[in-house]
Amino acid sequence: MTSKNQLPEALNALVVDGKLADNERIKGQSNLLRGTIAEDLKDTLTGGFTNDNFQLIRFHGMYQQDDRDIRNERVEQKLEPLHNVMLRARMPGGVITPTQWLAIDKFADDHTMMGSIRLTTRQTFQFHGVLKRDIKMMHQTLNQIGIDSIATAGDVNRNVLCTSNPEQSELHSEAYEWAKKISEHLLPRTKAYAEVWLDGEKVETTEEDEPILGKTYLPRKFKTTVVVPPHNDVDLHANDMNFVAISDNGKLVGFNLLVGGGLAMTHGDESTYPRKADEFGYFPIEHTLDVAAAVVTTQRDLGNRVNRKNAKTKYTLDRVGLDVFKQEVERRAGIRFEATRPYTLTDRGDGFGWTAGIDGKHNLTLFIENGRLLDFPGKPLKTGMAEIAKVHQGEFRMTANQNLVIAGVAAKDKAKIEQLARQHGLLDDGVSNQRKSSMACVSLPTCPLAMAEAERFLPRFVTRLEGLLEKHNLADDAIIFRVTGCPNGCGRAMLAEVGLVGKGPGKYNLHLGGNLEGTRIPKLYRENLDEDAILAELDPLIGRWAQGRQGEECFGDFLIRTQVVAQVKVSRTDFYA
């Protein structure tokens, strides 16, 4: 942690005093994230990681989990939980080659308990259910194909998101390149990952340095996006730091910076709340990496290291003040922000089907429900993607909405790619707009934080929601619907028109009032409802929308205009009112 005498005198009083959270001890004593992970791997008496290593493996891109469906059964058998890990890959902008895809497909088949590939809201893929004996091989397999999982979890800057389809225009391509540069610039410098997983040569840790992250890293997780307006498919207001691309004659000239977004909260704790990001202003493109480092180091030094529930950037901004935080970023970056350049956000969804790129090639965006690539009865999705990867000459691009783009398809190959996609259920004209507008986090049975179902709940609930829309003659319309199994926010329900946040087994809090652009946080409408009760609440509201909407007015805007839901403000008291 940065000491007060390293800060400008005026900021000393803004550092939170008190007993540090235990995670600060763990990081400080970790030998720059090494801990005793290597030794722990050799312990065959347990399938899990012990002591501090349980937390430290997150910095290496993994979470320890277990199969909660069989937890009680194993207790009765006097067995420990079936420990395994989930790995999240680092893939700025979500780009992966067919060769890489085939390799991760094979690993999922051979060495994961679920046999699936999971596309995530962080625009990358996850492996679920990797046993301890296979973890090191997993990292080495990924390394051989040019993939790692460095800093995709833990108190660091995580996988950098970027508006999808970067080949649609020169601007998209430039934005994607900056997403990669920002990711590399903010990575940990420690050699711990190479040493532990890749059998890299040991180095003297006294010679290592973490000039941006610091030796105790950040107070909490940190998320970054690069956005190409008017599309907000990355949900910028869910993230700590956002670079909105500003162009001149189609060429990227700079960014508007927004800081302090985040959706996580804790049920019943009014000191925690979802928050939109604030506009800091515009800066020319040559200052991008300096600005990124300045925001991260300011949060590093001023963030709350005493109370982890208030450690995210959004709380730092509210505690020290927007102007103070912004001025410190300017000082560290050596710039002055200009006035925010005009930009417009219009939508967040992925554009499904074929689009043309500036390179004369074509891109096919596929809807993948919940991002889960598995061979389902009558829909062998995972096999289909492998078959496409065997013949595709371009790239794949994962979206932040858990979908997949087959990018860079030559005109002569379009028919073959489409035929394979349709044959394996990856391209289905019968999927409704509502289903395409719905999203869930993984939740049960693997996530240890899950309070209620999400991924397994969504398909059935969407079918019932489709029924309500059809009942009110709105079958071709859609509501942005999201469900997350706990208030941690991975499913981004707190930016939905209808958001469900898990409260307990089979019970959810119902939030209403988001918008299509992703610039409004929905408000708590009803608490602790089961599925039937949620639909009973939505039925008359959808009916009123059908009868009283103005033009193409979306559901969330209708609820605000008609004061079914009060205008949502940012303050915590208004959110919890």
VOFITI-117811 format. One line per field, with one value per residue (C-alpha): residue in one letter; x, z, y; residue number from 0. Coordinates in steps of 0.001 Angstrom, whole numbers. Layout:
BEGIN
type: (A	...)
x: (X	...)
z: (Z	...)
y: (Y	...)
seq: (NUM	...)
This chain:
BEGIN
type: (M	T	S	K	N	Q	L	P	E	A	L	N	A	L	V	V	D	G	K	L	A	D	N	E	R	I	K	G	Q	S	N	L	L	R	G	T	I	A	E	D	L	K	D	T	L	T	G	G	F	T	N	D	N	F	Q	L	I	R	F	H	G	M	Y	Q	Q	D	D	R	D	I	R	N	E	R	V	E	Q	K	L	E	P	L	H	N	V	M	L	R	A	R	M	P	G	G	V	I	T	P	T	Q	W	L	A	I	D	K	F	A	D	D	H	T	M	M	G	S	I	R	L	T	T	R	Q	T	F	Q	F	H	G	V	L	K	R	D	I	K	M	M	H	Q	T	L	N	Q	I	G	I	D	S	I	A	T	A	G	D	V	N	R	N	V	L	C	T	S	N	P	E	Q	S	E	L	H	S	E	A	Y	E	W	A	K	K	I	S	E	H	L	L	P	R	T	K	A	Y	A	E	V	W	L	D	G	E	K	V	E	T	T	E	E	D	E	P	I	L	G	K	T	Y	L	P	R	K	F	K	T	T	V	V	V	P	P	H	N	D	V	D	L	H	A	N	D	M	N	F	V	A	I	S	D	N	G	K	L	V	G	F	N	L	L	V	G	G	G	L	A	M	T	H	G	D	E	S	T	Y	P	R	K	A	D	E	F	G	Y	F	P	I	E	H	T	L	D	V	A	A	A	V	V	T	T	Q	R	D	L	G	N	R	V	N	R	K	N	A	K	T	K	Y	T	L	D	R	V	G	L	D	V	F	K	Q	E	V	E	R	R	A	G	I	R	F	E	A	T	R	P	Y	T	L	T	D	R	G	D	G	F	G	W	T	A	G	I	D	G	K	H	N	L	T	L	F	I	E	N	G	R	L	L	D	F	P	G	K	P	L	K	T	G	M	A	E	I	A	K	V	H	Q	G	E	F	R	M	T	A	N	Q	N	L	V	I	A	G	V	A	A	K	D	K	A	K	I	E	Q	L	A	R	Q	H	G	L	L	D	D	G	V	S	N	Q	R	K	S	S	M	A	C	V	S	L	P	T	C	P	L	A	M	A	E	A	E	R	F	L	P	R	F	V	T	R	L	E	G	L	L	E	K	H	N	L	A	D	D	A	I	I	F	R	V	T	G	C	P	N	G	C	G	R	A	M	L	A	E	V	G	L	V	G	K	G	P	G	K	Y	N	L	H	L	G	G	N	L	E	G	T	R	I	P	K	L	Y	R	E	N	L	D	E	D	A	I	L	A	E	L	D	P	L	I	G	R	W	A	Q	G	R	Q	G	E	E	C	F	G	D	F	L	I	R	T	Q	V	V	A	Q	V	K	V	S	R	T	D	F	Y	A)
x: (0	1221	2185	876	4273	4239	1069	674	136	-3421	-4412	-2956	-6154	-8115	-6350	-8610	-7097	-7821	-7003	-6310	-8533	-6935	-6615	-4010	-1956	-2324	-1082	1709	3043	2527	6032	4438	1594	3675	2564	3005	879	3590	3858	86	-210	1755	-628	-2776	-4612	-7020	-8452	-8418	-5969	-5260	-4825	-3818	-3442	-7236	-7209	-3904	-4891	-7422	-4575	-3627	-7104	-8804	-11495	-11746	-15258	-17102	-20209	-22878	-25445	-23597	-22078	-24485	-24141	-20366	-20691	-22800	-20060	-17511	-15791	-14611	-16456	-15561	-13060	-12188	-11280	-12850	-10335	-11027	-8715	-7205	-8339	-8565	-11478	-12393	-10407	-9377	-8104	-9609	-6403	-6671	-10343	-9719	-7151	-9483	-12282	-10137	-9061	-12694	-13534	-10636	-10036	-13123	-15959	-18618	-17064	-18171	-16746	-18471	-18474	-18717	-19803	-16067	-15714	-13637	-14092	-14051	-13264	-15402	-14630	-10873	-9474	-6276	-4259	-4970	-4489	-827	-1355	-4222	-1973	756	-1730	-2964	573	1461	-1270	-514	-3183	-2828	-5090	-2921	-4925	-8404	-9414	-8128	-7329	-5961	-7139	-9027	-9727	-10173	-13443	-13866	-16876	-17225	-16640	-13444	-13176	-16426	-14509	-11047	-12249	-13215	-9838	-7959	-10084	-9292	-5572	-5834	-7706	-4725	-2221	-4104	-4316	-579	300	-1675	-602	1255	5016	5685	7048	4934	2635	5518	7281	4309	2545	5088	8152	9812	13161	12958	13907	14984	11818	13770	14567	10960	8790	5115	5281	1566	-182	2131	3369	-21	-1841	-5204	-7694	-10260	-10980	-10805	-12544	-11823	-13558	-12947	-16229	-17025	-20267	-23112	-22931	-22619	-22383	-19729	-22025	-19534	-21396	-20595	-16871	-14272	-12553	-13975	-12434	-15099	-13629	-13848	-13181	-12482	-13310	-13484	-10068	-9567	-8172	-8810	-11074	-13669	-12853	-15526	-14586	-16352	-18997	-19852	-22887	-21973	-23752	-24638	-28239	-29331	-26128	-26934	-23247	-23042	-24850	-24667	-23264	-22863	-19486	-18725	-17480	-13934	-13525	-11686	-7961	-5902	-5009	-1252	-1944	-3996	-1565	-530	-4174	-4907	-1974	-2951	-6496	-5277	-2548	-4915	-7366	-4433	-3383	-6740	-8939	-10273	-8029	-9817	-13341	-13381	-17097	-16236	-12955	-14059	-13323	-16963	-16732	-13392	-14947	-17881	-15621	-12895	-15000	-15015	-12966	-10217	-9901	-9953	-7314	-5027	-5402	-4508	-1446	-179	-892	511	-2590	-5710	-8957	-10831	-14622	-16279	-16731	-20321	-21235	-24425	-25198	-28164	-28152	-26313	-27324	-25230	-26174	-27004	-26526	-24159	-22363	-19741	-16308	-14058	-11725	-14317	-14929	-17987	-18844	-21548	-22779	-24289	-26623	-25311	-27830	-26039	-22749	-22738	-21170	-22082	-23675	-27339	-29959	-30702	-28259	-24611	-23301	-19817	-19268	-20554	-18056	-15234	-16359	-16427	-12982	-11586	-12460	-12629	-9756	-10494	-11001	-13655	-14708	-16453	-18854	-19549	-23109	-21902	-22304	-19824	-18791	-17297	-15178	-13293	-15249	-14473	-17497	-16807	-16929	-20149	-22444	-20287	-19996	-23723	-24558	-22404	-23908	-27466	-26713	-25515	-28146	-25806	-27944	-31673	-34127	-36753	-34980	-37057	-35839	-36636	-34332	-31576	-32043	-31699	-28572	-27548	-24425	-23308	-24463	-25352	-24076	-20480	-20328	-19735	-21476	-24710	-27885	-30301	-30250	-29406	-28079	-30282	-33261	-33102	-34283	-37550	-38246	-37643	-40142	-42738	-41768	-42188	-45685	-46518	-45279	-47368	-50403	-50157	-49425	-45754	-44214	-41711	-40613	-38087	-37222	-33610	-33816	-30984	-30665	-27764	-27600	-26255	-25776	-22174	-23390	-21750	-24958	-25227	-28844	-28445	-28355	-31394	-34953	-35978	-33258	-33478	-30949	-30809	-31892	-32208	-33205	-35875	-36219	-35163	-35349	-37066	-35474	-37173	-36422	-33180	-33014	-31820	-28683	-27421	-27224	-29791	-29684	-33008	-34722	-35689	-39399	-40283	-38257	-37922	-40254	-40467	-40843	-44636	-44799	-42315	-44415	-47561	-45941	-44759	-47980	-50061	-47062	-46400	-50099	-49966	-46855	-48615	-51552	-49757	-46300	-45350	-44018	-41213	-40762	-38906	-40314	-37917	-38581	-42328	-42075	-40161	-42401	-45581	-43993	-44542	-40902	-39598	-36742	-33647	-30908	-27350	-27480	-27612	-30641	-32670	-31684	-32828	-35945)
z: (0	-790	2368	3003	2509	-1102	-1808	-2264	1143	297	-266	2901	4857	2196	2793	4801	8181	10268	10396	6885	5389	5584	1799	2159	4425	1942	-954	1070	2240	-1094	-2508	-5450	-5912	-5581	-2118	-1675	-4688	-6206	-2980	-2618	-6066	-4813	-1897	-3001	332	-726	-4073	-3087	-2256	1356	3434	1470	-1799	-2041	-2662	-4536	-7384	-8398	-9533	-11834	-13362	-11329	-8690	-6494	-6630	-5949	-7263	-4882	-6285	-4600	-1626	961	-503	-127	3448	4234	2685	4872	1790	1251	-1383	-4968	-5333	-8801	-10430	-12959	-15246	-17122	-20050	-20831	-24304	-24806	-27124	-27163	-30261	-30691	-33707	-35026	-34081	-30523	-30478	-31426	-28652	-25954	-27340	-26912	-23396	-22409	-23712	-22047	-18789	-17512	-15507	-17538	-20978	-22071	-23096	-21403	-23057	-20414	-19902	-19674	-23421	-22992	-22276	-19084	-18310	-15509	-13426	-13787	-11132	-9276	-11091	-14443	-13511	-14403	-17685	-18437	-18129	-20179	-22874	-23106	-23152	-26099	-28171	-27014	-24317	-20601	-17678	-16012	-14102	-15116	-11461	-8195	-7263	-10648	-13961	-15582	-19175	-21232	-23171	-26592	-28823	-30991	-34729	-34921	-38647	-39386	-39760	-39369	-36116	-34701	-35651	-33965	-30832	-30615	-30884	-27978	-25913	-26355	-25501	-22360	-21249	-21649	-20006	-16854	-16399	-13258	-13810	-11398	-12927	-10569	-13311	-15442	-12443	-10958	-14078	-16891	-14947	-15604	-14126	-10563	-10128	-7106	-6039	-4605	-8190	-9316	-9276	-9811	-10935	-11685	-9491	-6484	-4366	-2678	-5976	-6096	-3253	-5263	-8747	-11586	-14973	-18200	-21544	-24932	-26490	-30099	-30134	-30779	-29568	-25845	-26054	-23308	-20794	-19954	-16799	-15221	-15345	-13423	-16426	-19894	-23057	-25480	-28977	-30619	-34342	-36938	-40529	-39429	-37738	-33984	-32537	-28812	-26059	-23638	-20252	-17851	-14408	-11488	-12791	-10970	-10238	-7224	-3913	-761	173	3095	3249	2192	2111	-1068	-4283	-8073	-9671	-13141	-14350	-14341	-17315	-16797	-20230	-23523	-24183	-27378	-28219	-27528	-23788	-23535	-21652	-19296	-18496	-17933	-15519	-13761	-13056	-11814	-9567	-8140	-7212	-5916	-3516	-2472	-2508	708	1922	5259	4132	964	485	-129	-1957	-5574	-7588	-7424	-3642	-3834	-6154	-3819	-752	-2019	-4570	-8354	-8680	-6330	-8081	-11523	-10596	-9272	-12515	-14458	-12280	-12713	-16451	-17071	-18935	-18544	-19666	-22300	-22327	-23137	-26890	-28024	-28525	-28550	-27265	-28920	-28046	-26339	-28219	-30674	-34348	-35240	-38698	-41450	-41627	-44085	-43074	-44601	-45781	-48147	-45853	-43801	-40147	-38811	-35255	-33530	-30533	-27811	-24970	-21708	-23594	-22884	-25704	-25108	-27170	-26183	-27472	-31044	-30784	-30840	-30399	-29212	-32008	-34482	-33402	-33705	-37218	-38196	-36648	-38838	-42034	-41032	-42285	-40188	-36449	-33787	-31623	-28312	-27319	-23892	-24287	-24311	-28063	-30793	-34079	-36907	-38354	-41604	-43796	-47509	-49794	-51304	-47830	-46549	-47674	-46076	-42756	-42642	-43522	-40651	-38243	-39150	-39145	-35538	-34161	-33912	-36335	-35679	-37245	-34706	-31713	-30478	-30010	-26326	-25931	-27768	-25297	-22182	-20237	-17027	-15004	-14323	-10686	-9418	-9173	-9302	-8089	-4319	-4072	-5755	-3720	-6492	-9939	-12964	-16030	-15399	-14558	-17611	-20491	-18784	-17504	-20936	-22442	-19963	-20631	-24362	-23523	-21795	-24769	-27142	-24862	-25223	-28982	-28497	-29744	-31978	-29252	-26505	-23008	-21878	-19223	-17044	-14022	-11637	-8856	-6243	-5889	-7104	-10539	-13039	-15094	-15219	-14043	-12595	-16107	-17395	-18060	-15979	-13652	-11215	-8395	-6442	-2800	-1799	-3223	-5824	-4719	-6439	-6017	-9001	-10409	-13117	-15172	-17113	-20738	-24138	-24041	-20730	-19112	-16337	-13277	-12556	-9217	-6653	-7311	-5315	-2987	-2458	-5191	-6693	-10412	-10451	-8402	-10722	-13769	-11945	-11399	-14996	-16696	-16025	-16558	-19984	-20730	-19829	-21995	-24948	-24608	-23671	-25234	-27443	-30794	-30281	-26629	-24731	-21599	-19202	-20619	-20416	-16737	-16008	-18077	-16506	-13038	-12427	-11421	-10142	-12064	-10866	-9393	-8518	-4775	-2530	-601	-3779	-4904	-1642	-1196)
y: (0	3497	5373	8855	10464	9264	11256	14993	16562	17605	13956	12460	12938	11043	7731	5433	4600	1521	-2152	-3384	-6062	-9505	-9603	-6836	-9102	-11952	-9828	-8256	-11617	-13383	-12840	-11008	-13515	-16684	-17701	-21423	-22338	-24551	-26547	-26706	-28285	-31274	-31900	-34833	-35120	-32378	-31382	-27729	-24967	-24137	-21006	-17889	-19785	-20029	-16256	-15995	-18317	-15656	-13417	-16291	-16279	-19007	-19427	-22490	-23929	-27156	-28887	-27635	-30068	-32943	-31117	-32576	-36056	-35875	-34640	-37701	-39829	-38021	-36617	-33071	-31017	-31916	-29077	-27840	-24556	-22251	-20550	-17322	-16568	-13157	-12130	-8346	-7648	-11346	-12356	-16002	-17938	-21206	-23042	-21775	-22659	-26261	-26555	-25213	-27387	-30493	-29502	-28964	-32438	-34208	-32371	-30540	-32036	-30200	-30675	-27221	-23880	-20927	-17495	-14799	-11209	-10374	-11096	-14215	-17916	-19931	-23546	-24986	-28041	-28509	-30839	-30039	-32686	-30996	-27337	-27030	-28856	-26466	-23413	-25037	-26042	-22470	-21107	-23335	-21655	-18114	-17703	-16984	-16161	-13537	-10943	-12076	-12199	-10757	-7150	-6104	-4689	-7534	-8554	-5373	-5276	-3698	-3075	-6193	-6572	-4504	-5175	-3326	-75	1411	2969	-420	-1851	989	672	-3030	-2329	123	-2467	-4793	-2040	-1026	-4651	-5187	-1866	-2633	-6275	-7359	-7435	-10311	-13513	-15607	-16921	-18207	-19720	-21554	-22790	-22761	-23918	-20592	-19782	-18475	-14834	-12825	-11073	-8132	-7115	-7211	-4148	-3352	289	575	-1959	-1752	-4642	-5032	-4513	-2718	-2409	-4373	-5698	-3185	-3385	-1488	-1045	553	1682	2594	4634	4341	723	90	-3700	-3689	-1939	781	1861	-1508	-754	1249	2859	3429	4861	6112	6398	9823	10016	12656	11659	8024	8000	7643	10884	10503	9253	10492	9010	7771	6475	4862	2495	-711	-2885	-5016	-4497	-6409	-7176	-5021	-2973	588	1507	-590	273	144	3284	4758	5996	9738	11743	13035	14618	14196	13701	13125	9560	9873	10154	6956	4724	7531	8251	4544	4239	7482	6280	2907	4347	6966	4222	2154	4917	6380	3274	1779	-1038	-1356	-2279	-4398	-3786	-129	-680	-311	2827	3963	4292	6094	8683	9209	9426	11773	13636	13599	16789	15580	12222	13831	16424	13700	11748	14886	15472	11938	11788	15264	16444	18552	16946	18883	19104	15803	15434	14716	11058	9024	5537	3847	161	-2694	-5788	-7752	-7451	-11047	-12480	-11374	-8019	-6798	-5555	-2902	-5655	-7099	-10059	-10942	-11553	-13884	-13214	-16248	-16218	-18550	-18821	-18097	-18405	-22155	-24170	-27783	-30522	-30349	-32823	-31807	-28889	-30030	-26475	-27340	-29869	-27321	-24693	-27232	-28143	-24482	-23941	-26712	-24842	-21165	-18984	-15897	-15376	-15760	-12824	-13331	-10574	-9091	-10403	-14028	-14456	-15338	-13718	-15774	-12971	-12543	-14951	-14731	-14399	-17825	-19434	-17830	-20632	-23351	-21516	-20822	-24423	-25726	-23211	-24172	-27886	-27741	-25377	-22394	-20389	-20646	-18207	-19251	-17692	-14769	-11219	-11622	-14612	-12747	-9858	-12025	-12934	-14694	-15336	-18923	-19118	-22621	-25260	-24005	-20399	-20252	-16861	-17960	-17506	-18502	-20061	-17931	-19808	-22839	-20585	-18314	-20570	-21552	-18049	-16499	-18937	-17693	-14081	-14720	-15951	-12657	-10644	-12765	-12402	-8620	-8690	-7844	-11099	-9321	-6902	-7489	-6342	-6284	-9009	-10210	-12445	-12817	-15375	-12959	-9191	-9351	-8281	-10658	-10938	-7107	-7215	-3720	-2262	-4177	-3057	-6066	-7310	-10192	-10425	-13674	-13383	-17036	-20434	-19699	-16062	-12831	-9091	-7477	-4311	-2252	831	460	1587	383	2517	1124	4566	4094	1863	130	570	-2025	-2663	-5783	-8006	-11724	-12994	-16443	-17073	-17032	-13848	-12098	-12965	-11858	-8457	-8171	-9270	-6128	-3849	-5347	-4958	-1270	-867	-2474	-96	3110	3143	6063	4935	2394	3361	635	-994	721	4196	3561	2636	5835	8131	6774	6859	3163	3399	6723	8333	6504	8637	7677	8238	5215	6519	6880	3402	1845	3992)
seq: (0	1	2	3	4	5	6	7	8	9	10	11	12	13	14	15	16	17	18	19	20	21	22	23	24	25	26	27	28	29	30	31	32	33	34	35	36	37	38	39	40	41	42	43	44	45	46	47	48	49	50	51	52	53	54	55	56	57	58	59	60	61	62	63	64	65	66	67	68	69	70	71	72	73	74	75	76	77	78	79	80	81	82	83	84	85	86	87	88	89	90	91	92	93	94	95	96	97	98	99	100	101	102	103	104	105	106	107	108	109	110	111	112	113	114	115	116	117	118	119	120	121	122	123	124	125	126	127	128	129	130	131	132	133	134	135	136	137	138	139	140	141	142	143	144	145	146	147	148	149	150	151	152	153	154	155	156	157	158	159	160	161	162	163	164	165	166	167	168	169	170	171	172	173	174	175	176	177	178	179	180	181	182	183	184	185	186	187	188	189	190	191	192	193	194	195	196	197	198	199	200	201	202	203	204	205	206	207	208	209	210	211	212	213	214	215	216	217	218	219	220	221	222	223	224	225	226	227	228	229	230	231	232	233	234	235	236	237	238	239	240	241	242	243	244	245	246	247	248	249	250	251	252	253	254	255	256	257	258	259	260	261	262	263	264	265	266	267	268	269	270	271	272	273	274	275	276	277	278	279	280	281	282	283	284	285	286	287	288	289	290	291	292	293	294	295	296	297	298	299	300	301	302	303	304	305	306	307	308	309	310	311	312	313	314	315	316	317	318	319	320	321	322	323	324	325	326	327	328	329	330	331	332	333	334	335	336	337	338	339	340	341	342	343	344	345	346	347	348	349	350	351	352	353	354	355	356	357	358	359	360	361	362	363	364	365	366	367	368	369	370	371	372	373	374	375	376	377	378	379	380	381	382	383	384	385	386	387	388	389	390	391	392	393	394	395	396	397	398	399	400	401	402	403	404	405	406	407	408	409	410	411	412	413	414	415	416	417	418	419	420	421	422	423	424	425	426	427	428	429	430	431	432	433	434	435	436	437	438	439	440	441	442	443	444	445	446	447	448	449	450	451	452	453	454	455	456	457	458	459	460	461	462	463	464	465	466	467	468	469	470	471	472	473	474	475	476	477	478	479	480	481	482	483	484	485	486	487	488	489	490	491	492	493	494	495	496	497	498	499	500	501	502	503	504	505	506	507	508	509	510	511	512	513	514	515	516	517	518	519	520	521	522	523	524	525	526	527	528	529	530	531	532	533	534	535	536	537	538	539	540	541	542	543	544	545	546	547	548	549	550	551	552	553	554	555	556	557	558	559	560	561	562	563	564	565	566	567	568	569	570	571	572	573	574	575	576)
